[in-house]
Amino acid sequence: MPLGPSNYGFDITLIDETTIAITDGKSGPISGLGIYQVNTSDYALIHVISFNLPTFSYVSVFLDKIYYTGDKDHSVVCCDKNGSRVWTFQDELILNEPRGIAVDNNVFYLEIQMASNPSICGICSLRQITKVCKYWCPGCEEGICDECKEHHKLLKATRSHEPIPISNYKSLPSFITGIQQSCVYHNEQYQQYCAEHALPICFKCINDHRKCNVTTLEKVTNDFKTSEQFLDLESRLEDLLQNIGRIKKDRNSNMTNIEEMKMRLGKEIRQKRVEINKHLDNLEKQLIKDLEEKECQSKDSIQKVLSSVTEKETMVTQCHTNFQSIKQYASDLQTFLGIKEIEVVVYENEQFLQSLIEAKSLEHIDLEWKVDPVFETIPNSLKNLGSIEMRTKTSSLEFISSKNKQAQIQVVVTKKTNINDVKLILQKEITTNGQYIKGCCMSKEGDFLFTDHFVQNSLITIASDNKLKHKMPLGPSFGFDITLIDETTVAITDGKSGQNFGIDIIDIKNQRKIKFIKLPGRTWGITRDHNSLFVCVQELGIYQVHTSGYASTHVISFNFTTFSYVSVFLDKIYYTNNKDHSVVCCDKNGSRVWTFQDELILNEPRGIAVDKNGNVYVVGFRSSNVIIISSDGKHHTQILTRDDGLSFPSAIFLDTENRKLLVANTMNSAFFYNIS
C-alpha cells in the first residue's frame, strides 16, 4: 500500500485489531521537538517532553516511565513523564545505534525529530526564545530572525551562507524543502555524489560505495541551474504549456468550423428542398436531425480531448510555477536532487500529448453532406436526401519542441564546450544572388533567408536544394538584419532607410508584409529571445519589442553606430560596435560584464550569435573571419578565415538545437556548416 507523498512510512504500531499508526520519518519540514502524546479516542495532541531528538529515534512506555533511543550518541534513556531522567545506558561497543518502539494502554507516544520550523527562528528557539523568522538559511536548514542574520553574516562558519527571504522559501514545493543536506545514517554533511545510485553521500558512506563512480557533490551541483539538463527541462515545461495551448486553440477552432459547416450544409439542404415536392418535408427533418446528431457526436469527441488537456494544463502550470520558484530560490543541491520529480511529470505529460496523436484524438473532424444520386434524377422516389457523415483528416498541428529530446535525461555532470574543441564541417556553399547581404537565418522548413540591403532592398529565399525560391521587395524599407519569430513569420530591420524607422513583420509563407513597428531611430541588428525582439536603434540603444502586442520598451541606452548587431542569452545581452571594433556583454540593465576588443584579431565586428554554453560567435567584416569568444570574455579562437572563402562577411546565424552555422559574405555566397 503506497503511503506517499506526505508520509514516507517510518515506524508502525497497533492501535487495535484493525487499526495501526505509522510515523512519516523524513518527510518535509515539521515544527516542534521531543515526545508528543496522542489520545487514541479523539487524537488530541499533547507535548509531553521537550528534547532535541535525532533522526531514527524510537520510544517505548512502561507504567510511569518513558524510554527512548538516541542513535546519534548510541544511548538509551529512561525518564519520567515530566522528562526528568532516571537513568541513561550508553556503551557504543555493546549497543551501536539503538532503535525500537512499543504501546501502553490507550495512549501511544510519538517522538518528533527537531526540525526547523519555517516560521520560528531556529537559533532563538534553542535559547528558549520565540521569534518570527524573516529569512531561511539553506546551508543551516533553519529559519533565522533579523538579529541572528547579522550574527550569521559575521561568523566564519556561516558567512558564506546566503539566506533567502522566508516568503521565497515557502514558495518552494514541499519535495524541495523536504530535501536534507546531511546524511540520515551518519548525520554528516553530504560531500560526495554516487552516480551509479544517484545519491548524495557523506564521507562515512564511502565504504559502501567503493566500487561506484563517486564524485564531489560540488562538481555535480555547481552551475546546475545553467546546465543543459536544467535548461532543457525548463524548455520542455514551456513547450508543454504552449503545446497544450495549441491543442485547445485547434480543437476550439474545429468546433467553430463544425458550426459553420452545419450552417452551410443546412442551407444547401434547404435549397435542394425547394426544388422537390412538399412530401420531402419529412425527409428534410430527418436529415437535419442526423446533421445535429453528428454535430453533437463531433463536439462530444472534441470536448473529451479538451477536458483531458485542460486537466493536464493545470498540472503542468503548477509544475511550471514550482520550476520557476526552484530556479529562483532553491539551492543548487535542492535543485539537483528535486528536479527528477519534475522530470517525471514532464515526461508523463509529453507521453500523454503523444498518445493523443497515436489515438487519432487530434484528427480534424469535418461534416459533409453526401447527396443521394437517386435524389438528383428521381426526387419523388427518394426515401431520404442523403446522410451527414463525420470525416476526419490528419491534423496539421505540430508540437513545439526545442530539440529532439530523449525520453529521459540521465546526465549527471554537464560539461561545457571548450571553444578550442569546436570543429566546423562544410555542408554546402550557397549562391545567394545578393549584392549587399547584411542578415541571414534559416526557416523551420530548411530554407535559407537573406536580406539584400540598400542595393536591391529585398528578402531572398534560397531552397535547401540551393535554388532561388523567392525574391520579395521590401521597399520602402532597405531591409538590414533578419530574425525568425515563428515558423512562418520573420522580423526585418530597416537599416539606413531614409523614411520611416522601425521593423517590418513579414509572412514568409505568403510573401507579404503584415505589420510595421515604428521605432524612434534607424534600426540595425535584431534578435529574438523567447517572446521578445531585441533591436539596435542608432544613437539611442537597445529596444525590446514584445511579439504578442508589439509594445516596445527602451532597455539599454547607448550611442549605437551603424551596422551594430545584437544577440541575447539567458540574462545577458551581447552587441557589436564596428566603430571601435568591440564586442560587449552586459546584463539587461546595461551594466557591462566584459568587453572584447582587438582590432588585429577582429576588425569591424558585425553579425553575432551565442550558443547554449554562452560562447559568442562573431563575424569580422574587414578581417574576413569568424571567431568564438568564451563565455567569460577572456579567451577566443578563430574558426573561419579568408582561406575558407570568407570575403567581407556581415551576417551569421546559429542553430543551437541542431548545431548548424550559416555565414554569409556581402556578395553572392554563403556557407553552411555542421558544428561538431
DRENFI-996475 format. One record per atom (N, C-alpha, C): z, y, x. Coordinates in steps of 0.1 Angstrom, whole numbers, plus 5000, padded with zeros to 4 digits. Atoms other than C-alpha are relative to their C-alpha. Layout:
% DRENFI-996475
ZYX ...
***
This chain:
% DRENFI-996475
500049885008 500050005000 500050135009 500149884992 498950335016 501150104996 499049905003 501750595019 499650145003 500449874996 499850885034 499450084988 499849944987 499151165038 501450065002 498849934999 502551315030 501149925006 499050094995 504551015042 499449905010 500550084989 503950835075 500649864999 499350125002 506350555064 500849955012 499250034989 509150515089 501049884997 498950115003 512350325077 500049984985 500050045014 512950145044 501449944997 498750065004 516050045024 499949974985 500050035014 516649874990 500950094992 499149925009 518050084961 500549904990 499650105010 518049804935 498949895001 500950125000 516049484926 498550045001 501449975001 512749674921 499750135007 500249864994 513150004940 500450015014 499649984986 513150094976 499850155004 500149864995 513450424996 499449995014 500750004987 511150505026 500050145006 500049874993 511550785051 498650035005 501449964997 508550985063 499850005015 500250004986 509150975101 499550135005 500549884994 507051225120 498950074992 500949925009 505151375090 500250155004 500049864997 504651755090 501450065002 498749944998 507452005099 500950014988 499150005011 510551995077 501250085005 498949924997 513752205076 501349924999 498750065001 517352115081 500349915012 499750094989 519151885106 501349924996 498950085002 521651605106 499949894989 500150115010 522551345079 500250064986 500049965014 521951405042 500449884991 499650115010 523451215012 499250034987 500849985012 521151154982 500549904990 499550085011 522651024950 498949924993 501150085005 520550734936 499950024985 500149985014 521350834900 499150124996 500849885004 519851184899 499350065013 500649964987 518651214936 500450145004 499549874995 520751524942 500349995015 499950004985 520851614979 501250085005 498849934994 524051704999 499949985015 500050014985 524151795036 501449965004 498750064996 526951575050 500450045014 499649984986 526851605088 498950095006 500949924993 525251875109 500049955015 500150054986 523951735142 498550005004 501450004995 520751765163 499649865003 500450144998 519551405158 498650005006 501350014994 516551305180 499149914991 500950095007 513451105168 500649865001 499750155000 513850735159 501549984999 498650025003 517550775148 500149924987 499750085012 518950525123 501450024996 498749985005 522050535101 500549884992 499450105008 524550295085 501450054995 498749955005 527650335064 500949884997 499150105004 530750125060 501350074997 498749945005 533850235039 499850155002 500049854999 534650595050 499350045014 500649974987 532650575083 498550004999 501449994999 529150675092 499649965015 500450054986 527350505122 498550045001 501449974998 524150635137 499749985015 500550024986 522050575168 499250125005 500849904993 520550815193 499249945011 500850074990 517650665212 499850095012 500249914989 517350975234 501149985011 498950024990 520850925251 500549864999 499650155001 521050545242 501449984995 498650015005 524250595222 500149954986 499650045014 525850455190 501350084997 498949925003 528250695173 500649964987 499250025013 530950635147 500850124997 499349875004 532250935128 500449984986 499750005014 533951005095 499050084993 501049935009 532151165066 500150155001 499949864997 533151505078 499350045013 500749984987 531251455111 500949995012 499150014989 534351405133 499849875007 500350134993 533551145160 501349925001 499050104998 535750835160 499949935014 500350064987 534150665190 498550015003 501450004995 530850655210 499849895010 500450104990 529250355227 498850045007 501249954992 526850435255 499949925013 500350084987 525550185281 498549975000 501450015000 521850215288 499549865005 500350134995 521849885308 500149894990 499850105010 523149695279 499250034987 500649965013 521749885249 499050125003 500949904997 518550075256 499250044987 500649945012 517150305228 500449924987 499550075012 519350165199 499450064988 500549965013 518050175163 500649924989 499550085012 518950045127 500450074988 499649945013 519950115090 500549904990 499450095010 521949975060 500450084988 499749935013 523150065024 501449974996 498750025005 526550105009 500250054986 499849975014 527250104971 498850084994 501049935008 525350364950 499550125008 500449894992 524650604979 499249955012 500750034987 522050585007 500050135008 499849884991 522350815038 498750015008 501349984993 519250965053 500250115011 499949904989 519151135087 498750075001 501249924999 516751415092 499950065014 500249944986 515451505127 500050154999 500149855000 515951865136 498650045003 501449954997 512552025133 500050154997 500049865002 511652385134 499650044986 500349955013 511852555101 499150125001 500949894998 508852785098 500550134995 499549875006 510953045080 501350055007 498749964994 514153045102 499850005015 500049994985 514453145139 500749885006 499550124994 514952815158 501150035010 499049974990 516852985187 501350054994 498949955007 519153175164 500849894992 499450105008 519852865143 500949915009 499150084991 521252685174 501350085003 498849924998 523652975177 500850034987 499449995013 524652925141 499850144993 500449875006 522853245131 498849984993 501250025008 520353255103 499250135000 500949895000 517453495109 498649964996 501450035003 514053505094 499150025012 500949994988 511453435120 498750084996 501249925002 508453665124 498849945007 501050064992 506553455149 500249855002 499950154998 505753095157 499449985015 500450044987 505552965193 499549865000 500550134999 503152675196 500549925011 499550074989 504452595230 501449944998 498750055003 508052555218 500149934987 500050065013 507152435184 501250054991 498949955009 509652665166 499750154997 500149865003 509852995149 501050095008 499149914993 511353305166 500050134993 499949875006 512553635154 499650115010 500449894992 511753985168 500850005013 499149994989 514753985191 499749895010 500250124991 514153635205 498650015006 501449994995 510453715210 500050085013 500049924988 511353985235 500649925012 499550094989 513553735255 499049905004 501050104998 510753485251 499050045010 501049954991 508353705270 500550025014 499549974987 510753765298 500449875008 499550134994 511953405305 498849945008 501150064992 509953245333 499449884994 500550135006 509652915314 499150024988 500749985013 508253075283 499150135000 500749885000 506553395294 498449984999 501450035002 503153225294 499649954986 500350045014 503553115258 499450124992 500749895008 501553315232 500449984985 499650015014 503553335199 499050074991 500949945010 501453405168 500850044988 499249975013 502553575135 500249884991 499750115008 504253335112 499149984989 501050015011 501753415084 498849925005 501250074995 498953295107 500349855001 499750144998 500852975115 500149924986 499950065013 501552905078 498649984993 501350025005 497852935071 499349885005 500650124994 497152635093 500249884990 499850115008 496652305074 501249915005 498950084996 499552055074 499749905011 500350104990 497751795095 499950065014 500049934987 497552065123 501450035004 498649964996 501152195121 500949875002 499250134998 502351825120 499849945014 500250064987 500951755154 501150045010 499049974990 503651725180 499550015014 500549994986 503251825216 500949935010 499250084991 505851585230 499949864996 500150155002 505851205233 501149964991 499050055009 507551035204 500849895006 499350124994 508550745226 501050045011 499249964988 509950935257 500550144999 499649865002 510551285243 499650095012 500549924989 508551425272 498750074996 501249925004 505851685271 498749925003 501350074997 502251545268 499450075012 500749944988 500451595301 498749945003 501250074997 497751335301 499349964987 500750045012 495051205277 499249875004 500650134998 493850845274 498750004991 501249995008 490150855264 499749874993 500350135007 489950485255 500849984987 499250015012 492850505230 500050134992 500149875006 492050875221 501450054996 498649965002 495750955225 500550095011 499349934989 497851215244 501149925004 498850084995 500451055266 500850095010 499149934990 503351175288 499949925013 500150074988 503851065324 500749875000 499450135001 506150785314 499149904993 500950105007 503450635292 498949955009 501150034991 501150605322 499949855004 499950144997 502350255329 499349914990 500750085011 500950135296 498550035000 501449965000 497550295304 499450005014 500550004986 496950195340 498549975001 501450045000 493650035332 499050094992 500849915009 492450315309 499450125007 500649884995 490350615315 500950124996 499049905003 493150875318 499650135008 500349874994 492551245325 501150104996 499049915004 494651555323 499850064986 500149945013 495351705289 499450145000 500649864998 494452055302 498549995001 501450014998 491051935312 499249984987 500750035013 490151805277 500250114990 499849895010 491652095258 499650135004 500449874995 490652385280 498650044994 501249955006 488052595262 499449914989 500550105009 487752325235 499350084988 500649925011 487052595208 498650055003 501449954997 483852695227 499249885004 500750124996 482852335234 498949974990 501150045009 479652185219 500549924988 499550085011 481651945198 500650094989 499349915009 483752215182 499050094993 501149915005 480752455177 499149924990 500850085008 478752165163 500649974987 499350025013 481452085137 500050124991 500049885008 481652445127 498650024993 501449995005 477852445123 499849914988 500250105011 477952125102 500750044988 499349955012 480552275079 499250104993 500849895006 478452585074 498749944993 501250065005 475352365069 500349934987 499650075013 477252155042 500150104989 499849905010 478152475023 498650054995 501449955003 474552605025 499249904993 500850105007 473052275015 500549984986 499550015014 475352244985 499550124992 500649895007 474352594975 498649994997 501450025003 470752504978 499749904989 500250105010 471152194957 500350064986 499649945013 472952394929 498850104996 501149905003 470152664931 498849924995 501250085003 467452394930 500249934986 499750075012 469052204901 500050104988 500049905011 469652514880 498650054998 501449965002 466052624887 499249894992 500750115007 464852284875 500350004985 499649995014 466852324843 499350124993 500749885006 465352674837 498549964998 501450045002 461852524843 499849914988 500150095011 462552254818 500050074987 499949915012 463552514792 498650074998 501349945002 460252694799 498949904996 501050105004 458252374797 500249964986 499850045015 459952294764 499350114991 500649905008 458852634751 498549995000 501450014999 455352594764 499449884993 500550125007 454852244752 500250004985 499849995015 456352324718 498950094994 501149915005 453752604715 498749924999 501250085001 450952364723 500049904989 499950095011 452252114698 499750074987 500249935013 452352374671 498650054998 501449965001 448852504679 499249884996 500750125004 447552144677 500349974985 499650035013 449452104645 499250084989 500849925009 447452394629 498749944997 501450065001 444152204634 500049884991 500050125008 445151904614 500750014987 499550005014 446251814579 501550024999 498649975002 449551904564 500949875001 499150125000 450651544563 500549975014 499550024986 451251574601 501350075002 498749934998 454351784594 501149915005 499050104997 456551474596 499949965015 500350044986 454851364629 500450115010 499649894992 455451704643 501550015003 498550004999 459151694636 500549895009 499650114992 459351354652 499850035015 500349974986 457651484684 500950105006 499149904996 459751794686 501449945003 498750074998 462851574682 500049925013 500250074987 461551354711 500150095012 499949904989 461051664732 501450045003 498649954998 464551784726 500949895006 499350114994 465951434734 499849995015 500450014986 464051424766 500650115008 499449884993 465251774775 501549975002 498650034998 468851664769 500249905011 499850104990 468451354790 499750065014 500349944987 466851554818 501250095005 498949924996 469651814817 501249935003 498850084997 472351554815 499949945014 500150074987 471051374846 500250115011 499849904990 470851704865 501450055000 498649955001 474251824852 501049905008 499250094993 475751504866 500050035015 500149964986 474451594900 500750125004 499349884998 475651944897 501549995000 498550025001 479151834887 500549935013 499550074988 479451594917 499950105012 500249914988 478051864941 501150114999 499049905002 480452124927 501349955005 498750064995 483351894933 500149995015 500050014985 482251834969 500150145006 500049864995 481752214973 501450055002 498649965000 485452274965 500749945012 499450074988 486452014991 499550065013 500549954987 484152145018 500450145002 499649864998 485052505011 501550005005 498650014995 488752415016 500049965015 500150054987 487852225047 499550115010 500549894992 485852525060 501050115002 498949914998 488752755053 501049965010 499150064990 491052525072 499450015014 500649994987 488552515100 500050135006 499949874995 488352885103 501450045004 498649974996 492152905103 500349935013 499850084988 492252635130 499450085012 500849934990 489652825150 500750135005 499449884997 491653145149 501549995005 498650004998 495253035150 500649885007 499450134995 495752675161 499950005016 500150024986 496552595197 498849915004 501150094996 493952415218 500349854998 499650145002 495952095216 499949964985 500150025015 496352125178 498649994996 501450015004 492652195175 499449875004 500650124995 491651905197 500449884992 499550125007 493851645180 499850004985 500249995014 493451775145 498650004995 501449975005 489751825144 499349874995 500650125004 489051455139 500049984984 499950015015 490251475102 498950084993 501149925006 487751755095 498749935003 501250084997 485051545112 499849894990 500250115010 485751265088 499550054987 500449945013 485551495058 498550055001 501449964999 482251645071 499149895000 500950124999 480751305079 499949944986 500150065013 481651175044 499250094991 500849925009 480151475027 498550015004 501450024995 477051455049 499349884994 500550135005 476651095038 499850014985 500249985015 477151205001 498750074997 501349935003 474351455003 498849915003 501150084997 472151205020 499849894989 500150105011 472950954992 499350054988 500649945012 471751194966 498449985001 501450024997 468251174982 499649864998 500350145001 468350804986 500149944986 499950055014 469450754950 498950074991 501049935007 466550984940 500650104989 499449915010 469051214922 499550145001 500549874999 467251524935 498550014997 501449995004 463851434923 499850104988 500349895009 462251714903 499649934986 500450055014 462051644865 499150104993 500949925009 459151784845 499849934987 500350055013 458351754809 498550024997 501449985003 454751694798 499749934987 500450065013 453051614765 498749935002 501250085000 450651334766 499449984986 500650005013 448251374737 499349874998 500650135004 447251054719 498550034999 501449985001 443451024724 499449984986 500550025014 443050894689 500250124991 499749885008 444551214676 498950105002 501149904997 441651414692 498849974991 501250045007 439051224672 500249984985 499750035014 440651104640 501450054996 498749955003 443551334631 500749934988 499350055012 444151184597 500549865001 499650144999 444550834610 501249985010 499050014990 447250914636 501449984994 498650015004 450950804632 500950095008 499249904992 452251044659 499050085009 500749914992 451051324681 500049985015 499850034986 452051174714 501449975003 498650024996 455251144733 500450105011 499549914989 457451364756 500549905010 499650084990 457951204789 500650085012 499449944988 460151284819 499349955012 500850034988 458051294850 500750055013 499349954987 459751314885 499050015011 500849994988 458251424917 500950035012 499149994988 459651424952 500550145002 499549874998 461951714959 499650065013 500449934988 460751974983 501350065007 498749944994 464452064991 500349935013 499750054987 465252025027 501450055004 498649964996 468852025040 499950085014 499949934988 469752275067 500849925010 499350084989 470752105100 499850075013 500249934987 471452285132 499449925011 500750094991 470251985151 500149854995 499950145004 469751605147 501349955005 498650044996 473451515147 500149854999 499550145001 474951175154 500949994988 499150025011 476951015126 501450045004 498649964995 480051065147 499850045014 500149954987 480551265178 501349955007 498850054993 482851095203 500250065014 499849934987 482751355231 501450035002 498649964996 486051395249 500050125008 500049894991 485151635276 498650065000 501349935000 482251885272 499750075013 500349944987 480651965305 499050114998 501049895001 478952305307 498949985010 501250024991 475452305321 500150105011 500249924988 475152435356 498750065001 501349935000 472352695359 499149945010 500850064989 471152525391 499449864996 500550135005 470652195371 498950014990 501049995010 468252345347 498649985005 501350034995 464752205351 499050024988 501049985011 461552305331 498949915002 501250095000 458752065322 499050074991 501049935007 455552245312 499449904990 500650075011 454252115278 498650044997 501349955003 451352335273 499950155004 500349864998 449652665282 499350054988 500549955013 448852875251 499250125002 500949885000 445953115247 500450094988 499449925011 447553405227 499050094994 501049915005 444453615222 500550144999 499349875000 446753915228 499750095012 500349914989 446254225249 501350075004 498849934997 449854365248 501249934994 499050085007 452254085238 501450045004 498649954998 455854205235 501149924994 499050085006 457553955213 499449864997 500550135003 457353585206 501249914994 499050095005 459153305187 499249884994 500650125006 458452965171 500549984986 499650035014 458452875134 500549864999 499550145002 460152565120 498949904999 501250095001 456652415115 499449985013 500650024987 455952445152 498950105004 501049904996 453552745151 500750105009 499549904990 453853005179 499650144994 500249875006 454153365167 500250105012 500049904989 453353665190 499750144993 500349875004 453454035184 499250075010 500949934991 450554225199 500250154998 499449875002 452054575203 498950115004 500749884997 450254915202 498549995000 501450014999 446754795210 499449954987 500650065013 445954565181 501050004989 499049995011 449254615161 499949884991 500250115009 449154265148 501049885003 499250134999 451053935143 499149895002 500950114997 449253645159 500749874998 499450135002 449953295148 499149895006 500750114994 448853005170 500649874996 499550135005 449052655156 500449915012 499550094990 450652365175 498849945008 501250064992 447052245185 499350115008 500549894992 446552575203 498850084994 501149935007 444052715177 500650124993 499649885007 444253065162 500149974985 499850035014 445753025127 499950124991 500049875008 446353385115 500050115010 499849884993 446053735128 500250114989 499649915011 447853975105 500250145005 499849864996 447554355109 501450054995 498749965003 450954525110 500150154997 500049855002 449954895106 500650044987 500049904990 451255155103 501049965012 499150044989 453954975124 499249955012 500750054988 452954895160 500449865004 499650144998 454854555160 500449975014 499550034987 457054515190 500749875002 499350134998 459654235190 500149934987 500050095012 460053945165 501149915001 499050105000 462753715154 499949934986 500050085013 463053435127 501250044992 498949985009 465153505096 500349864994 499850145005 464553165079 498649935002 501250084998 461752905075 498750084998 501249935004 459253155060 500050155003 499849864999 460453495070 500350045014 499749944987 460453705102 500350154999 499849854999 461654055112 499350055012 500849944989 459454275134 500450145002 499749864997 460454605151 498750085002 501349925000 458054895152 499750055014 500349954986 458354985190 499750155000 500349854998 456755325198 499150054988 500749955012 455355375163 500350144998 499849865001 454855735156 500350044986 499749965014 455555725118 501549954997 498750045004 458455555100 500749915011 499350094991 461155395122 500849904993 499250105007 462555065112 499549865003 500350154999 461954685107 499149964988 500850075010 459254505088 500549864998 499750145004 460254185069 498749944995 501450065002 457153955069 500249864995 500150145005 456453645048 498949945008 501050064991 454653435074 499249894993 500750105007 453653175049 498850064992 501149945008 451653415027 499450125007 500649904992 450953665055 500050144993 499849875006 452353975038 501350065003 498849934998 454954245042 500850004987 499250015012 457854205017 501050115000 499149895000 460154485028 500050085013 499849924988 460654775052 501450065001 498649954999 464154855065 500050125009 500149884993 464355215076 501350025009 499049974991 466455305107 499850135006 500149864996 467255635124 499250035013 500849984987 465155585156 499049885002 501050114997 462455375172 500749875003 499350134998 463355005172 499249925010 500650084990 462754775201 500449854999 499650145001 464354435208 500849974987 499350045012 465654235179 500449855001 499650145000 467553905174 500849974987 499250045012 469253715145 501249925005 498850084998 472853575146 500649984987 499550045013 473853385115 499350084989 500649925011 473353625086 499750155003 500249864996 472753945106 498950015010 501049964990 469954105126 500750115009 499649904991 470854305157 498850065007 501249934996 468354565168 500350115009 499849884991 468054815197 499350124994 500649885005 467455165184 500150105011 500249914989 466155415210 501050124999 499149894998 468755665222 501350004992 498850015009 471355555196 500949885003 499250124997 472455195204 499549884992 500350125007 472554865186 500550014986 499750005014 472454835148 500049864995 499950135007 473454535127 499550014986 500650005013 471454465096 500249864993 499650125007 472754205071 498749954992 501250055006 469953975059 500149984985 499950025014 471353945024 499650124992 500449885007 471154305012 499450105009 500749914990 469654465044 500850135002 499249894997 472554705047 500250015015 499949994985 472754845083 501350075004 498749954994 475854925105 499750035014 500149964986 475955115138 501149925008 499050084993 477654865161 500450055014 499749954986 477354995197 499250135002 500749884996 476555355208 499649995014 500550004986 474355365239 498650065000 501349934999 471355565251 498949905004 501050104997 468755285249 498750075004 501449954996 465455345267 499049914992 501050085006 462155205256 500049865006 500150144995 461454825260 501349945003 498850074999 465054725256 500049884990 499950125008 465754375243 501549964998 498650035003 468954215228 500149854996 499750135004 470553875222 501549994997 498650015004 473853765206 500449855002 499450145000 476053455213 501550024998 498649995003 479453405198 500550144997 499549865002 481453735201 499450105010 500549924990 479253875228 498650054997 501349945001 476154105228 499450025014 500649994987 473654095257 498750084998 501349925001 470854355263 499550045013 500749964988 468354465289 499750155000 500349864998 467754805303 499050015012 501050014990 464454825321 500050135009 500049874992 465055185334 500949985012 499250024988 467955085357 500149855004 500150144996 466954715360 501349924998 498750075002 470154585345 500049914987 499750085012 471354315321 501550014997 498649975003 474654395303 500549904989 499350085010 477054165285 501250084995 498949935005 479554335262 500549934987 499550055012 481854255233 499450084988 500649945012 480954365197 500650144997 499549865001 482954685202 499450095011 500749934990 480754785231 500650005014 499350014987 483254715259 499349905010 500850084991 481354585289 500949885006 499450114994 482254235301 499549985015 500650014986 479854215331 498650074999 501349954999 476654375343 499349945012 500850054989 473954215364 498950105004 501049894996 471754455385 499649975014 500650034987 469554355414 498550024999 501449975002 466154525415 499049915007 500850084992 464854295442 499849864993 500050135007 465653985420 499350014986 500449985014 464954125385 499650144998 500549865001 462654425382 499550024986 500349965013 462354585348 500249884990 499750115009 464154315327 499550034986 500549985014 462654265292 500649904991 499550105009 463053965269 501249935005 498750074996 466453795268 500449904990 499550115009 467953475253 501249945006 498850064996 471253295255 500149854995 499950145004 471852915255 501449974995 498850035006 474752725240 501250015009 499049994990 476752755272 500350145004 499949864996 476453135274 499250045012 500949964989 473953125302 498850084995 500949895005 471453415299 498649985007 501450004995 467653375303 499450134999 500549875001 465953695312 498650015007 501349984995 462253795318 500050125009 500349884992 461354025347 498650044999 501349965002 458354235339 499350035013 500649974987 457554385373 500149895010 499850114991 458954095392 499349874996 500850115006 456953855370 500849865002 499250124999 459753595368 500949984988 498950035010 462453435346 501149955009 498850044993 465953405359 501149964990 498850045008 469153245345 501250065006 498749944995 472453435348 501149924994 498950085005 475653235345 500850074989 499349945011 477953295315 501050115004 499149904995 480353495337 499350115007 500849904993 477553705352 500150015015 499849994986 478453615387 499049925008 501050084993 475653375396 498750014993 501350005006 471953355390 499149905007 501050084994 468953135397 498650034994 501449975005 465153185394 499349874996 500650125005 463352925373 498550014999 501449985001 459853075369 499650125008 500549894992 457753295392 498550014997 501449985000 454153415397 499249875002 500650124997 453353075411 499949904988 500150085013 453952925376 499150064990 501049945009 451353155361 500550134993 499549875006 453653455351 499350125006 500649874996 451953795352 500550104990 499449895008 453954085338 500449954986 499550055013 455753885311 501050094994 499049915007 457854065284 500849924990 499350075012 458753805257 500449865004 499550144997 460853495258 500749954987 499350065011 462153255231 500649875004 499350124996 464752985235 500449934987 499650095011 465152695210 501249925005 498850064995 468752595218 500249864995 499850135006 468752305194 499149895006 500950104995 465652125207 499750025015 500249984986 465852265242 498650035004 501449964997 462452435243 500150155004 500149874995 461452755261 498650054999 501349945001 458552985253 500050145007 500149884992 457553265278 498650054998 501349945002 454653505271 499750115010 500549894992 452653715295 499550114991 500549885008 451554065284 498649974994 501350035004 447953945282 499649855000 500750135002 446253625269 500849875000 499450134998 448653355280 501549994998 498550035002 452053195272 500249865005 499650134995 453852885285 501149944992 499050075008 455852635265 500649885008 499350104991 458452415283 501049924992 498850085003 460952135277 501050045010 498949984991 464352205292 500749875002 499350134997 465951905310 501250035008 
***
